[in-house]
Amino acid sequence: MHSTESPARCRLATALDNLAVTFRGMTAHPDEVNCECHWGSSEELALLKTPDVELDQDLLRRTWQAIDWTDHAAVLRRILPQLATALVEGRVDALYGLAEAGDSFARGRWQEWPEDQAGSVREYLQAWWALSLTDPDAQVPAHQVFVMCAEASGTVGPWLADWEARPGDLSDRRLAEAAAEWEYELRGDFLPWSVGWHEHDEEEMRTELVTWLLGPGAKRLRDSGASTDLQQQVKRLGLTGDARWTDPA
């Protein structure tokens, strides 16, 4: 680690190192199976039962995407250090999206793991989110990291609170980028990403996100000099019916 690295980068690097230490030696359950036709070969499955062996990117993708593991938590723990690094470096194909990766975390019920494991995952997500708001060279756009964190945790509240607590030009620009990405779907009463884990309350997340955008988010957009058009589009989220699409706000 270089001394010139930002505090956010140092924090994330430490979080990734901690994941590697915490989950070293983890494997899928010895009796874990999956379909050779749809998932992969018996040789590939054997790799998941072998600790600390690097997986190629295609096998890594197929593994975190699969929804039919008998013990998804064990599989996730096996691949977590490598997956976390791939996510941070932007090597998760945009075609599949960060929401789906977040769903994979949620299926593993990581918040119910022993505290040393759950705590290392929590710190990783928080450190990555902080980096996305404060580092101009972050590999993944902040609004995509937000979606990943929201889906992994099942809530938008902590991530919005952290955003609110991090004022600054870069954080404000990230908010304007996110608002521009999200406002159209939100005006249609849709959450602007797909919720894949059945235990997540999509409507609750949408409502909390809209409330925040109309309150602290709207103030940040005004103070940051975001375009009048974007501010008007966000303001329309507080209207109902046809007015949400036609009122000049």
N, C-alpha and C positions, 0 to 999 in steps of 0.2 A: 504494500500500500504506500503511495507517495504522500509526502507531507503536504503537498499542495492540493490534495483532494479536498472537496468541500465536506463539511460536517455530515451532510445528508448522504454523500457517497460513502464516507467512512462508516456511517451507521448501517447502510444497506450491506456493505461488504462484510461487516461483522455479523449481521443477521444471516447472511448466506453461509458464512463459515460456521455459525452455530447450528444451522440446519444440517450441514454436512456431518458435524460431530454428533448431534442428537440422534440422527437417523442412520448413522453408520452401522452396518451389519444387519439392517432390516431386510426381510424377504417377504414375498407373498406366502400365504399359507401353503404348507407342503401338499395339501390335497386340492389346491386351487386348479380349476379347469376352465377352458374356454373353447369355443368352436374354431376348429382349424380352418373351416371354409370362410368364416367371417372375421375372425380376429387374427390368427396367425398360427405358426407351426408349433409342434411340440418342442422343438429346439428353442424357439423364442420364449415359450412358456417356461422352459427350464432356466432361462436367464433371469426371470423374475424371482425364481427360487434360489438364486445364487447372489449373495450379497455383494454390493459395491462394484458391480461390473457395469461399465458405461453402456448404455443402449444407443443404437442409432436413432436418428431423429424420427424416422417413420415409425419404428417400434414404440418409441416414447409416446408419440401422438396417439397411436392406436390403443395404447395402454390406458392413458388418462381419459380418452374418449369413451371407452367401453363402459356400458352401464349395467352389465350383467355379471360382474364378479361376485362370487359367493361372499368374499370378505374384501370389500372395496377398501376399507380402512388399511388393511395390511398391504394391499397393492399400492395404495397412495403413499404410505410411509416408505415403501421400497424405492419409489421413483422420485420422491419429493425433492431432495437436494438438486437433482438434475433438472427436474421440471421447473423449479423455482428460478434457476439460473436461465433456462431457456425463455421463460416468461419475461424476465427483466431485460434480457438482451434482444427482445423482439423477435424471437425465433419461433413463436407459435403462429402458425399460418393464420392470416387475417380472415381467410375463408371460414374458419371455425370459430373465431372470435374469443375474446376474453371472458364473455359471459359463460360460455360452455366450460372453460377451464375453471371458473369459479364454481360452477355446478359440480364439477368433479371433486373439488375441495369439500363442498357441502355434503355430498354423498358419503364422504369418508367420516363425517361427523367429528371433525378434528377438535372442535371445542369440548368434546367429551373425553378426549385423550388425557393421559396423565399430565400434570401441569407443566413439567419440563418440556414435553412435546407440544402441547397446546400453546404454551407461552412462546416457544420458538417460532411457531407458525404465525401467531399474532404479531410478534415483533417484526417478522419478515413483511407481512402485509402493511403494517404501519410505516415501516421504513421505506418500502417501495412507494407508497402513497405520498409520503413526505418528499421523496426525491422528485416525483413527477410534478409536484407543485413548485419546486424551488430550484431545479437544475435545468438550464436551457438546453442541455445536451441529452436529456432523458430520452431513451430509445423508444418508449411507448407513450403515446399521447395521454394526458392526464385523465381525460374523460373515459378512455378505455381501461385504465388502471382502476378508476372509480368503480366501473361496472364489475370488474374482476373482484374487487374487495367487497362490494355490496353482495354479489352472488355467493362468494365464499363464506360470508358472515351472516347472510340473511337479513341485513339491515342497511339502510343508508345513513342513519343518524350519526354514528361516530365519525364517518368520513366527511359528512357535511360540517360537523362541529370542528373538525380539524382544519377544513378549508377556511371556515370563518375565522379561525384563530391564526391564520397565516396570511396577513395582509401583504401587499406588495405588488409591483407592476407585473411580475411574471405570473404570480398566482391569479391576478385579475385577468390577464390575457388567457390563461387556461380556463377560467370561468366563462369568458366570452366565447371561446372555442366550444366548450361543452354546451352552453346555452344554444348556440347556433346549430349544433348537432341534434339537440333534444327537443327544441320547442315545437316542431311540427307534430311529432308523435304525441307529445304531451297535450297539445291543443285538441287532439282527437281522443283524449282520455286513455291513451295507451302509454305504458312504460316503454321508453325507447330502447329496450333490449329484451331478449327472450329470457324468461324465467323457466329454468328446466327442473329445478328441485321442488317437488310437490309440497314440501313443508314451508316454503317461502310464501309470504303474503304479498302478492304482486300489487294489489290495490293499496295496501298500507304503504308500501315503498313509493308508489306513484304519488300518493297524497302527500307524504312527507317531503318528497322531492319538490313538488309544485309549491307547497307552503314555504319551503326555504327559498326557492327562486323568487317568489313574490315578496319575501321579506328581506333577510340579509343579502341574498343574492342580487336582488334588484338594486339595492343601495350600492353594492360593490360595482355593479355594471355602470351605474350613473357616475360614481366617483372615478371610475377608471377611464371614462370617456368612450365607452362602447358606442357603436353606431346607434343613432336614434331609431332606426328601423328595428334593430335587434331588441332594444329596450321596449319598443312598442309590442313586438311579438311576445316577449316574456310577459308584459303587463296584461296581454289578452288572456293569459292563463287564468286570471281572476274573473273572467266573464263567463257566461254560459250561453248555450244555444248558438244561433247564427251570429250573435254579436262577437263571439270569440273569433270569428273568421272575417267579419266585415267592419267592426267598429274601429275607428282610428286610434282608440285607446289614448 
